[in-house]
Amino acid sequence: MKPEEFYQALSQRGIELSSKQKEQFQIYFHELVETNKVMNLTTITEESQVYLKHFYDSLVLGFVDERILTDELSLCDIGSGAGFPSIPLKIVNPKLKITMVDSLNKRIKFLNDLSGKLNLTGINLVHGRAEELGKNKLYRENYDVVTARAVAAMNVLTELCLPFAKVGGEFIAMKSEKAPEELNEATYAIKILGGKVGDQKSFELPNNEGVRNFIFVDKTKPTPKKYPRKPGTPGRKPLV
Ligand code: SAM
């Protein structure tokens, strides 16, 4: 998906990017690829692949929950890496209040430099493990939407993400084809962490690039104080 095809695909969904927004995506591509030469950020570096598998793929979250592309929501992206999905969403909807969490400080530093180059405001970058930050009252139960792409299996991810969602808010997991199996294994974790399984939506990427699945978890009750457990424990001993 070349940049022009990307703009057109968005236009078909009613999203007309301004020249400033197009330029922000171009700068993002450039910074990603240049920084990737000295720091491991992504294995995808070819322009049309970045536009499809990073930029468009991130925006699909807003296609399945349109409020994310229009409203002034607080969104927390756990394990944001080089900024996916939250930076593309922020470029399209500047009203979003974004918090990005990552345990690797060099990625947070990249995001800090990038946010400056893109002139983005309303971005909070946090270096740390989700297991620790999820206990900190600055972040716990503070967000309308919590999301994560390519971070962990659903039962582990629920313990990392759900503590950040407000009661009444939601956690939306971005998953590939294995979503139904992962969800089966996460039913217990979702229940004891204060969630309830909501919608499940699928979206087919253009150019036969596969299906993306979204598991919506509604936060219906506060997460019990003992969760998340210590760093590493959710991955080693998933709640089952
Ligand atoms: N979400 C990005 C994407 O889709 O391109 C990055 C995915 S990358 C495979 C996973 C990221 O999650 C890494 O940057 C890693 O440092 C971060 N991460 C993994 N476990 C974490 C944890 N417990 N707390 C915070 N960040 C974590």
py3Dmol code that shows the C-alpha trace and the ligand (Angstrom):
import py3Dmol

protein = """\
ATOM      1  CA  MET A   1       0.000   0.000   0.000  1.00  0.00           C
ATOM      2  CA  LYS A   2       1.837   3.067  -1.263  1.00  0.00           C
ATOM      3  CA  PRO A   3       1.184   6.405   0.527  1.00  0.00           C
ATOM      4  CA  GLU A   4      -1.312   7.470  -2.175  1.00  0.00           C
ATOM      5  CA  GLU A   5      -3.189   4.164  -1.782  1.00  0.00           C
ATOM      6  CA  PHE A   6      -3.175   4.657   1.980  1.00  0.00           C
ATOM      7  CA  TYR A   7      -4.760   8.128   1.644  1.00  0.00           C
ATOM      8  CA  GLN A   8      -7.311   6.707  -0.777  1.00  0.00           C
ATOM      9  CA  ALA A   9      -8.174   3.742   1.451  1.00  0.00           C
ATOM     10  CA  LEU A  10      -8.793   6.175   4.324  1.00  0.00           C
ATOM     11  CA  SER A  11     -10.792   8.481   2.079  1.00  0.00           C
ATOM     12  CA  GLN A  12     -13.050   5.541   1.208  1.00  0.00           C
ATOM     13  CA  ARG A  13     -13.791   5.244   4.918  1.00  0.00           C
ATOM     14  CA  GLY A  14     -14.624   8.949   5.143  1.00  0.00           C
ATOM     15  CA  ILE A  15     -11.244  10.012   6.558  1.00  0.00           C
ATOM     16  CA  GLU A  16      -9.670  12.843   4.561  1.00  0.00           C
ATOM     17  CA  LEU A  17      -6.126  13.493   5.731  1.00  0.00           C
ATOM     18  CA  SER A  18      -4.903  17.084   5.644  1.00  0.00           C
ATOM     19  CA  SER A  19      -1.520  17.869   4.089  1.00  0.00           C
ATOM     20  CA  LYS A  20      -0.173  18.252   7.638  1.00  0.00           C
ATOM     21  CA  GLN A  21      -1.355  14.740   8.560  1.00  0.00           C
ATOM     22  CA  LYS A  22       0.100  13.260   5.349  1.00  0.00           C
ATOM     23  CA  GLU A  23       3.391  14.921   6.163  1.00  0.00           C
ATOM     24  CA  GLN A  24       3.271  13.532   9.717  1.00  0.00           C
ATOM     25  CA  PHE A  25       2.970   9.987   8.316  1.00  0.00           C
ATOM     26  CA  GLN A  26       5.885  10.671   5.928  1.00  0.00           C
ATOM     27  CA  ILE A  27       8.054  11.950   8.772  1.00  0.00           C
ATOM     28  CA  TYR A  28       7.038   8.957  10.920  1.00  0.00           C
ATOM     29  CA  PHE A  29       8.084   6.563   8.131  1.00  0.00           C
ATOM     30  CA  HIS A  30      11.400   8.357   7.706  1.00  0.00           C
ATOM     31  CA  GLU A  31      12.204   8.446  11.440  1.00  0.00           C
ATOM     32  CA  LEU A  32      11.200   4.800  11.895  1.00  0.00           C
ATOM     33  CA  VAL A  33      13.440   3.558   9.100  1.00  0.00           C
ATOM     34  CA  GLU A  34      16.395   5.822   9.932  1.00  0.00           C
ATOM     35  CA  THR A  35      16.314   5.041  13.663  1.00  0.00           C
ATOM     36  CA  ASN A  36      15.874   1.360  12.889  1.00  0.00           C
ATOM     37  CA  LYS A  37      19.393   1.369  11.396  1.00  0.00           C
ATOM     38  CA  VAL A  38      20.833   1.934  14.866  1.00  0.00           C
ATOM     39  CA  MET A  39      18.103   0.541  17.130  1.00  0.00           C
ATOM     40  CA  ASN A  40      15.873  -2.498  16.803  1.00  0.00           C
ATOM     41  CA  LEU A  41      12.370  -1.089  16.252  1.00  0.00           C
ATOM     42  CA  THR A  42      10.775  -3.138  13.474  1.00  0.00           C
ATOM     43  CA  THR A  43      11.462  -5.835  10.891  1.00  0.00           C
ATOM     44  CA  ILE A  44       9.140  -4.050   8.448  1.00  0.00           C
ATOM     45  CA  THR A  45      10.959  -1.236   6.647  1.00  0.00           C
ATOM     46  CA  GLU A  46       9.766  -1.224   3.032  1.00  0.00           C
ATOM     47  CA  GLU A  47       7.553   1.848   2.538  1.00  0.00           C
ATOM     48  CA  SER A  48       4.388   0.177   1.254  1.00  0.00           C
ATOM     49  CA  GLN A  49       4.684  -2.496   3.962  1.00  0.00           C
ATOM     50  CA  VAL A  50       5.067   0.129   6.713  1.00  0.00           C
ATOM     51  CA  TYR A  51       2.005   1.992   5.428  1.00  0.00           C
ATOM     52  CA  LEU A  52      -0.060  -1.198   5.369  1.00  0.00           C
ATOM     53  CA  LYS A  53       1.216  -3.308   8.261  1.00  0.00           C
ATOM     54  CA  HIS A  54       1.973  -0.535  10.723  1.00  0.00           C
ATOM     55  CA  PHE A  55       0.032   2.624   9.809  1.00  0.00           C
ATOM     56  CA  TYR A  56      -3.163   1.183   8.302  1.00  0.00           C
ATOM     57  CA  ASP A  57      -3.123  -1.814  10.656  1.00  0.00           C
ATOM     58  CA  SER A  58      -2.999   0.543  13.670  1.00  0.00           C
ATOM     59  CA  LEU A  59      -5.917   2.596  12.338  1.00  0.00           C
ATOM     60  CA  VAL A  60      -8.083  -0.517  12.029  1.00  0.00           C
ATOM     61  CA  LEU A  61      -8.620  -0.170  15.797  1.00  0.00           C
ATOM     62  CA  GLY A  62     -10.455   3.054  14.986  1.00  0.00           C
ATOM     63  CA  PHE A  63     -12.469   1.355  12.234  1.00  0.00           C
ATOM     64  CA  VAL A  64     -13.834  -1.200  14.718  1.00  0.00           C
ATOM     65  CA  ASP A  65     -14.418   1.431  17.440  1.00  0.00           C
ATOM     66  CA  GLU A  66     -15.106   4.718  15.662  1.00  0.00           C
ATOM     67  CA  ARG A  67     -15.085   6.798  18.867  1.00  0.00           C
ATOM     68  CA  ILE A  68     -11.300   6.387  18.804  1.00  0.00           C
ATOM     69  CA  LEU A  69     -11.115   8.343  15.543  1.00  0.00           C
ATOM     70  CA  THR A  70     -13.458  11.120  16.623  1.00  0.00           C
ATOM     71  CA  ASP A  71     -13.742  11.583  20.401  1.00  0.00           C
ATOM     72  CA  GLU A  72     -11.597  13.106  23.119  1.00  0.00           C
ATOM     73  CA  LEU A  73     -10.828   9.784  24.824  1.00  0.00           C
ATOM     74  CA  SER A  74      -7.948   8.813  27.080  1.00  0.00           C
ATOM     75  CA  LEU A  75      -6.154   5.846  25.535  1.00  0.00           C
ATOM     76  CA  CYS A  76      -3.364   3.790  27.081  1.00  0.00           C
ATOM     77  CA  ASP A  77      -1.173   1.690  24.761  1.00  0.00           C
ATOM     78  CA  ILE A  78       0.677  -1.050  26.647  1.00  0.00           C
ATOM     79  CA  GLY A  79       3.957  -2.210  25.050  1.00  0.00           C
ATOM     80  CA  SER A  80       3.774   0.471  22.373  1.00  0.00           C
ATOM     81  CA  GLY A  81       7.250  -0.277  20.933  1.00  0.00           C
ATOM     82  CA  ALA A  82       7.780   2.090  17.998  1.00  0.00           C
ATOM     83  CA  GLY A  83       4.321   3.655  18.554  1.00  0.00           C
ATOM     84  CA  PHE A  84       1.780   1.155  17.234  1.00  0.00           C
ATOM     85  CA  PRO A  85      -1.148   1.513  17.345  1.00  0.00           C
ATOM     86  CA  SER A  86      -1.262   4.815  19.224  1.00  0.00           C
ATOM     87  CA  ILE A  87       0.789   7.245  17.094  1.00  0.00           C
ATOM     88  CA  PRO A  88      -1.153   6.636  13.844  1.00  0.00           C
ATOM     89  CA  LEU A  89      -4.405   7.005  15.837  1.00  0.00           C
ATOM     90  CA  LYS A  90      -3.150  10.258  17.397  1.00  0.00           C
ATOM     91  CA  ILE A  91      -2.180  11.657  13.974  1.00  0.00           C
ATOM     92  CA  VAL A  92      -5.693  10.991  12.653  1.00  0.00           C
ATOM     93  CA  ASN A  93      -7.476  12.092  15.848  1.00  0.00           C
ATOM     94  CA  PRO A  94      -5.386  14.804  17.577  1.00  0.00           C
ATOM     95  CA  LYS A  95      -8.001  15.014  20.361  1.00  0.00           C
ATOM     96  CA  LEU A  96      -6.912  11.657  21.831  1.00  0.00           C
ATOM     97  CA  LYS A  97      -5.048  11.806  25.128  1.00  0.00           C
ATOM     98  CA  ILE A  98      -2.448   9.098  24.771  1.00  0.00           C
ATOM     99  CA  THR A  99      -0.305   7.304  27.335  1.00  0.00           C
ATOM    100  CA  MET A 100       2.296   4.926  25.924  1.00  0.00           C
ATOM    101  CA  VAL A 101       3.961   2.390  28.197  1.00  0.00           C
ATOM    102  CA  ASP A 102       7.053   0.391  27.331  1.00  0.00           C
ATOM    103  CA  SER A 103       9.622  -1.456  29.421  1.00  0.00           C
ATOM    104  CA  LEU A 104      12.460  -0.560  27.027  1.00  0.00           C
ATOM    105  CA  ASN A 105      13.715   2.960  27.637  1.00  0.00           C
ATOM    106  CA  LYS A 106      15.353   3.333  24.229  1.00  0.00           C
ATOM    107  CA  ARG A 107      11.915   2.892  22.614  1.00  0.00           C
ATOM    108  CA  ILE A 108      10.455   5.544  24.937  1.00  0.00           C
ATOM    109  CA  LYS A 109      13.301   7.835  23.921  1.00  0.00           C
ATOM    110  CA  PHE A 110      12.530   7.189  20.237  1.00  0.00           C
ATOM    111  CA  LEU A 111       8.862   8.029  20.884  1.00  0.00           C
ATOM    112  CA  ASN A 112       9.833  11.212  22.698  1.00  0.00           C
ATOM    113  CA  ASP A 113      12.008  12.409  19.789  1.00  0.00           C
ATOM    114  CA  LEU A 114       9.328  11.365  17.299  1.00  0.00           C
ATOM    115  CA  SER A 115       6.520  13.180  19.153  1.00  0.00           C
ATOM    116  CA  GLY A 116       8.627  16.361  18.982  1.00  0.00           C
ATOM    117  CA  LYS A 117       9.270  15.970  15.254  1.00  0.00           C
ATOM    118  CA  LEU A 118       5.565  15.345  14.613  1.00  0.00           C
ATOM    119  CA  ASN A 119       4.535  18.275  16.861  1.00  0.00           C
ATOM    120  CA  LEU A 120       2.214  16.039  18.846  1.00  0.00           C
ATOM    121  CA  THR A 121       0.821  17.258  22.159  1.00  0.00           C
ATOM    122  CA  GLY A 122      -1.229  15.357  24.734  1.00  0.00           C
ATOM    123  CA  ILE A 123       1.196  12.424  24.758  1.00  0.00           C
ATOM    124  CA  ASN A 124       2.449  10.888  27.983  1.00  0.00           C
ATOM    125  CA  LEU A 125       5.399   8.507  27.630  1.00  0.00           C
ATOM    126  CA  VAL A 126       6.058   6.129  30.488  1.00  0.00           C
ATOM    127  CA  HIS A 127       9.040   3.863  30.864  1.00  0.00           C
ATOM    128  CA  GLY A 128       8.256   0.826  32.999  1.00  0.00           C
ATOM    129  CA  ARG A 129       6.635  -2.553  33.245  1.00  0.00           C
ATOM    130  CA  ALA A 130       2.884  -2.743  33.000  1.00  0.00           C
ATOM    131  CA  GLU A 131       2.875  -5.010  36.082  1.00  0.00           C
ATOM    132  CA  GLU A 132       4.296  -2.143  38.190  1.00  0.00           C
ATOM    133  CA  LEU A 133       2.592   0.828  36.542  1.00  0.00           C
ATOM    134  CA  GLY A 134      -0.775  -0.930  36.768  1.00  0.00           C
ATOM    135  CA  LYS A 135      -0.501  -0.635  40.556  1.00  0.00           C
ATOM    136  CA  ASN A 136       0.409   3.059  40.480  1.00  0.00           C
ATOM    137  CA  LYS A 137      -2.602   5.291  41.117  1.00  0.00           C
ATOM    138  CA  LEU A 138      -1.441   7.728  38.428  1.00  0.00           C
ATOM    139  CA  TYR A 139      -2.336   5.100  35.850  1.00  0.00           C
ATOM    140  CA  ARG A 140      -4.538   2.479  37.497  1.00  0.00           C
ATOM    141  CA  GLU A 141      -8.199   2.614  36.449  1.00  0.00           C
ATOM    142  CA  ASN A 142      -7.602   5.881  34.654  1.00  0.00           C
ATOM    143  CA  TYR A 143      -8.289   5.247  30.953  1.00  0.00           C
ATOM    144  CA  ASP A 144     -11.358   5.092  28.719  1.00  0.00           C
ATOM    145  CA  VAL A 145      -9.616   2.647  26.382  1.00  0.00           C
ATOM    146  CA  VAL A 146      -6.607   0.399  26.944  1.00  0.00           C
ATOM    147  CA  THR A 147      -5.082  -1.454  24.032  1.00  0.00           C
ATOM    148  CA  ALA A 148      -2.054  -3.490  23.016  1.00  0.00           C
ATOM    149  CA  ARG A 149      -0.764  -4.958  19.779  1.00  0.00           C
ATOM    150  CA  ALA A 150       1.687  -7.882  19.607  1.00  0.00           C
ATOM    151  CA  VAL A 151       2.609  -7.949  23.294  1.00  0.00           C
ATOM    152  CA  ALA A 152       1.415 -11.233  24.873  1.00  0.00           C
ATOM    153  CA  ALA A 153      -1.204 -13.986  24.772  1.00  0.00           C
ATOM    154  CA  MET A 154      -4.676 -12.877  25.823  1.00  0.00           C
ATOM    155  CA  ASN A 155      -4.616 -14.416  29.328  1.00  0.00           C
ATOM    156  CA  VAL A 156      -1.306 -12.664  30.123  1.00  0.00           C
ATOM    157  CA  LEU A 157      -2.275  -9.468  28.307  1.00  0.00           C
ATOM    158  CA  THR A 158      -5.502  -9.128  30.285  1.00  0.00           C
ATOM    159  CA  GLU A 159      -3.535  -8.956  33.538  1.00  0.00           C
ATOM    160  CA  LEU A 160      -1.164  -6.373  32.013  1.00  0.00           C
ATOM    161  CA  CYS A 161      -3.910  -4.175  30.518  1.00  0.00           C
ATOM    162  CA  LEU A 162      -7.225  -4.425  32.370  1.00  0.00           C
ATOM    163  CA  PRO A 163      -5.960  -2.749  35.596  1.00  0.00           C
ATOM    164  CA  PHE A 164      -5.428   0.471  33.570  1.00  0.00           C
ATOM    165  CA  ALA A 165      -9.052   0.656  32.325  1.00  0.00           C
ATOM    166  CA  LYS A 166     -11.616   2.768  34.198  1.00  0.00           C
ATOM    167  CA  VAL A 167     -14.722   1.009  35.436  1.00  0.00           C
ATOM    168  CA  GLY A 168     -17.053   1.680  32.508  1.00  0.00           C
ATOM    169  CA  GLY A 169     -14.091   1.775  30.105  1.00  0.00           C
ATOM    170  CA  GLU A 170     -12.711  -1.005  27.959  1.00  0.00           C
ATOM    171  CA  PHE A 171      -9.687  -3.022  27.025  1.00  0.00           C
ATOM    172  CA  ILE A 172      -9.454  -3.857  23.317  1.00  0.00           C
ATOM    173  CA  ALA A 173      -6.918  -6.533  22.400  1.00  0.00           C
ATOM    174  CA  MET A 174      -5.592  -6.443  18.826  1.00  0.00           C
ATOM    175  CA  LYS A 175      -5.088 -10.050  17.782  1.00  0.00           C
ATOM    176  CA  SER A 176      -4.359 -12.175  14.735  1.00  0.00           C
ATOM    177  CA  GLU A 177      -6.123 -15.354  13.597  1.00  0.00           C
ATOM    178  CA  LYS A 178      -5.700 -17.188  16.909  1.00  0.00           C
ATOM    179  CA  ALA A 179      -8.030 -14.848  18.817  1.00  0.00           C
ATOM    180  CA  PRO A 180     -10.799 -17.424  19.517  1.00  0.00           C
ATOM    181  CA  GLU A 181      -8.364 -19.930  21.101  1.00  0.00           C
ATOM    182  CA  GLU A 182      -6.644 -17.167  23.059  1.00  0.00           C
ATOM    183  CA  LEU A 183      -9.980 -15.897  24.310  1.00  0.00           C
ATOM    184  CA  ASN A 184     -10.978 -19.395  25.501  1.00  0.00           C
ATOM    185  CA  GLU A 185      -7.839 -19.497  27.623  1.00  0.00           C
ATOM    186  CA  ALA A 186      -8.454 -16.012  29.015  1.00  0.00           C
ATOM    187  CA  THR A 187     -12.041 -16.362  30.248  1.00  0.00           C
ATOM    188  CA  TYR A 188     -10.993 -16.876  33.879  1.00  0.00           C
ATOM    189  CA  ALA A 189      -8.463 -14.010  33.852  1.00  0.00           C
ATOM    190  CA  ILE A 190     -11.025 -11.605  32.380  1.00  0.00           C
ATOM    191  CA  LYS A 191     -13.588 -12.511  35.034  1.00  0.00           C
ATOM    192  CA  ILE A 192     -11.382 -12.242  38.107  1.00  0.00           C
ATOM    193  CA  LEU A 193      -9.703  -9.024  36.907  1.00  0.00           C
ATOM    194  CA  GLY A 194     -13.049  -7.197  36.723  1.00  0.00           C
ATOM    195  CA  GLY A 195     -13.909  -7.629  33.061  1.00  0.00           C
ATOM    196  CA  LYS A 196     -16.678  -8.999  30.925  1.00  0.00           C
ATOM    197  CA  VAL A 197     -16.212 -10.188  27.345  1.00  0.00           C
ATOM    198  CA  GLY A 198     -17.965  -7.784  25.014  1.00  0.00           C
ATOM    199  CA  ASP A 199     -17.902  -7.587  21.209  1.00  0.00           C
ATOM    200  CA  GLN A 200     -15.535  -9.544  19.030  1.00  0.00           C
ATOM    201  CA  LYS A 201     -14.852  -7.974  15.656  1.00  0.00           C
ATOM    202  CA  SER A 202     -12.819  -9.007  12.626  1.00  0.00           C
ATOM    203  CA  PHE A 203     -11.362  -6.898   9.865  1.00  0.00           C
ATOM    204  CA  GLU A 204      -9.750  -8.113   6.666  1.00  0.00           C
ATOM    205  CA  LEU A 205      -6.640  -6.164   5.678  1.00  0.00           C
ATOM    206  CA  PRO A 206      -6.406  -5.081   2.026  1.00  0.00           C
ATOM    207  CA  ASN A 207      -4.193  -7.021  -0.434  1.00  0.00           C
ATOM    208  CA  ASN A 208      -4.996 -10.364   1.269  1.00  0.00           C
ATOM    209  CA  GLU A 209      -2.684  -9.490   4.133  1.00  0.00           C
ATOM    210  CA  GLY A 210      -4.759 -11.433   6.630  1.00  0.00           C
ATOM    211  CA  VAL A 211      -7.446 -10.957   9.218  1.00  0.00           C
ATOM    212  CA  ARG A 212      -7.205  -8.843  12.340  1.00  0.00           C
ATOM    213  CA  ASN A 213      -9.336  -9.762  15.325  1.00  0.00           C
ATOM    214  CA  PHE A 214     -10.375  -7.457  18.130  1.00  0.00           C
ATOM    215  CA  ILE A 215     -11.496  -8.702  21.499  1.00  0.00           C
ATOM    216  CA  PHE A 216     -13.423  -6.083  23.483  1.00  0.00           C
ATOM    217  CA  VAL A 217     -13.388  -6.502  27.249  1.00  0.00           C
ATOM    218  CA  ASP A 218     -15.717  -4.228  29.220  1.00  0.00           C
ATOM    219  CA  LYS A 219     -14.394  -3.190  32.609  1.00  0.00           C
ATOM    220  CA  THR A 220     -17.385  -3.774  34.843  1.00  0.00           C
ATOM    221  CA  LYS A 221     -15.740  -3.908  38.311  1.00  0.00           C
ATOM    222  CA  PRO A 222     -12.524  -2.625  39.893  1.00  0.00           C
ATOM    223  CA  THR A 223      -9.565  -4.981  39.505  1.00  0.00           C
ATOM    224  CA  PRO A 224      -8.758  -6.646  42.877  1.00  0.00           C
ATOM    225  CA  LYS A 225      -5.770  -4.973  44.573  1.00  0.00           C
ATOM    226  CA  LYS A 226      -3.459  -7.972  44.293  1.00  0.00           C
ATOM    227  CA  TYR A 227      -3.376  -7.675  40.486  1.00  0.00           C
ATOM    228  CA  PRO A 228      -1.308  -7.239  38.435  1.00  0.00           C
ATOM    229  CA  ARG A 229       1.157  -9.602  40.099  1.00  0.00           C
ATOM    230  CA  LYS A 230       4.921  -8.979  40.210  1.00  0.00           C
ATOM    231  CA  PRO A 231       6.838  -8.329  36.938  1.00  0.00           C
ATOM    232  CA  GLY A 232       7.213 -11.564  35.024  1.00  0.00           C
ATOM    233  CA  THR A 233       4.608 -13.534  37.024  1.00  0.00           C
ATOM    234  CA  PRO A 234       1.683 -12.983  34.592  1.00  0.00           C
ATOM    235  CA  GLY A 235       3.820 -14.444  31.770  1.00  0.00           C
ATOM    236  CA  ARG A 236       5.251 -17.308  33.833  1.00  0.00           C
ATOM    237  CA  LYS A 237       2.018 -18.285  35.562  1.00  0.00           C
ATOM    238  CA  PRO A 238      -0.912 -17.034  33.478  1.00  0.00           C
ATOM    239  CA  LEU A 239      -4.244 -16.904  35.307  1.00  0.00           C
ATOM    240  CA  VAL A 240      -6.171 -20.008  34.236  1.00  0.00           C
TER     241      VAL A 240
END
"""
ligand_1 = """\
27
SAM
N 2.866 -2.624 20.032
C 4.029 -2.502 19.165
C 3.707 -3.015 17.777
O 2.652 -3.605 17.585
O 4.524 -2.826 16.864
C 5.252 -3.210 19.752
C 5.164 -4.688 19.859
S 6.653 -5.382 20.495
C 6.583 -6.995 19.836
C 6.263 -5.597 22.218
C 6.630 -4.388 23.064
O 6.096 -4.574 24.370
C 8.125 -4.198 23.225
O 8.479 -2.861 22.900
C 8.394 -4.519 24.696
O 9.449 -3.750 25.229
C 7.041 -4.192 25.336
N 6.711 -4.962 26.558
C 6.713 -6.315 26.688
N 6.317 -6.672 27.934
C 6.051 -5.504 28.599
C 5.606 -5.206 29.930
N 5.376 -6.182 30.815
N 5.429 -3.919 30.268
C 5.685 -2.922 29.370
N 6.106 -3.149 28.111
C 6.291 -4.419 27.722
"""
view = py3Dmol.view(width=600, height=400)
view.addModel(protein, "pdb")
view.setStyle({"model": 0}, {"cartoon": {"style": "trace"}})
view.addModel(ligand_1, "xyz")
view.setStyle({"model": 1}, {"stick": {}})
view.zoomTo()
view.show()
